[in-house]
Amino acid sequence: MPESVIIYPKQDKLLDSSIRQKAYSFLEKLAQDDSAPGLHIEPVHTAADSRARTGRVDQQYRALLFKLTTPTSTAYVVHGIYNHDDAYTMAAKVQLTIKRTQGLAVGA
């Protein structure tokens, strides 16, 4: 499986130092192989956007991601790292929009 592109907003001030290293480790593993079983990348069935996925950072935290695919590549836009239940609550509220003029992915 080819490596995935990860688009990640700088959240150092938003992430508690106790989870920061786990979050970066999760993102490294995600970039290398998004099908790795320990990541538990799963669609969110109650999400406002069908591209929403969650991935296990640790027992308490999940990453809320948007999976973008083309025939030749996969990219993930990271919305944030949240407590388990909060990730699912957030997924039900947010959608990813793409600004076509700039080609930038923007969470809404």
ZIBELGI-V923120 format. One record per pair of residues at least 6 apart in sequence whose ideal C-beta (glycine too) atoms are under 7 Angstrom apart, sorted by the first residue. I is the first residue (numbers start at 1). J is the second residue. D is the distance in whole Angstrom. If there is no record, write none. Layout:
# ZIBELGI-V923120
{{I;J;D} {I;J;D}}
This chain:
# ZIBELGI-V923120
{{1;33;5} {1;35;6} {3;31;6} {3;32;6} {4;30;6} {4;31;5} {4;34;5} {4;74;5} {4;75;6} {4;76;6} {5;73;7} {5;75;4} {6;27;6} {6;30;6} {6;31;5} {6;76;5} {6;78;7} {7;75;6} {7;76;7} {7;77;5} {7;78;7} {7;105;6} {8;27;6} {8;78;4} {9;78;7} {11;80;7} {12;20;7} {15;23;6} {15;81;6} {19;57;7} {19;61;6} {19;81;6} {22;57;5} {22;58;5} {23;57;6} {23;81;5} {26;55;6} {26;57;5} {26;63;6} {29;36;6} {29;39;6} {30;39;6} {30;55;6} {30;76;6} {34;41;6} {34;74;6} {39;55;5} {39;56;6} {40;55;6} {40;56;4} {41;53;5} {41;55;5} {42;53;6} {42;54;6} {43;53;6} {44;52;5} {44;53;7} {44;54;6} {44;88;6} {44;91;4} {46;88;7} {46;91;7} {46;92;5} {47;91;4} {47;92;6} {48;92;6} {48;93;6} {48;94;6} {48;95;5} {49;66;6} {49;94;7} {49;95;4} {49;96;6} {51;66;5} {51;67;5} {51;68;7} {51;96;6} {52;64;7} {52;66;6} {52;91;5} {53;65;5} {53;67;5} {54;62;4} {54;63;7} {54;64;6} {54;65;7} {54;87;5} {54;91;7} {55;62;6} {55;63;5} {55;65;6} {56;62;6} {57;63;6} {57;81;6} {60;83;6} {60;84;6} {61;81;6} {61;82;7} {61;83;6} {61;84;7} {62;82;6} {62;84;5} {62;87;4} {63;78;6} {63;81;5} {64;79;4} {64;80;6} {64;82;6} {64;87;5} {64;90;6} {64;91;6} {65;76;5} {65;77;7} {65;78;6} {65;79;7} {66;76;7} {66;77;4} {66;79;7} {66;96;4} {67;74;7} {67;76;6} {68;75;5} {68;77;7} {77;96;6} {77;105;5} {79;90;7} {79;94;6} {79;107;5} {82;90;6} {94;107;6} {94;108;6} {95;108;5} {96;105;6} {96;107;6} {97;106;5} {97;108;5} {98;105;6} {99;106;6}}
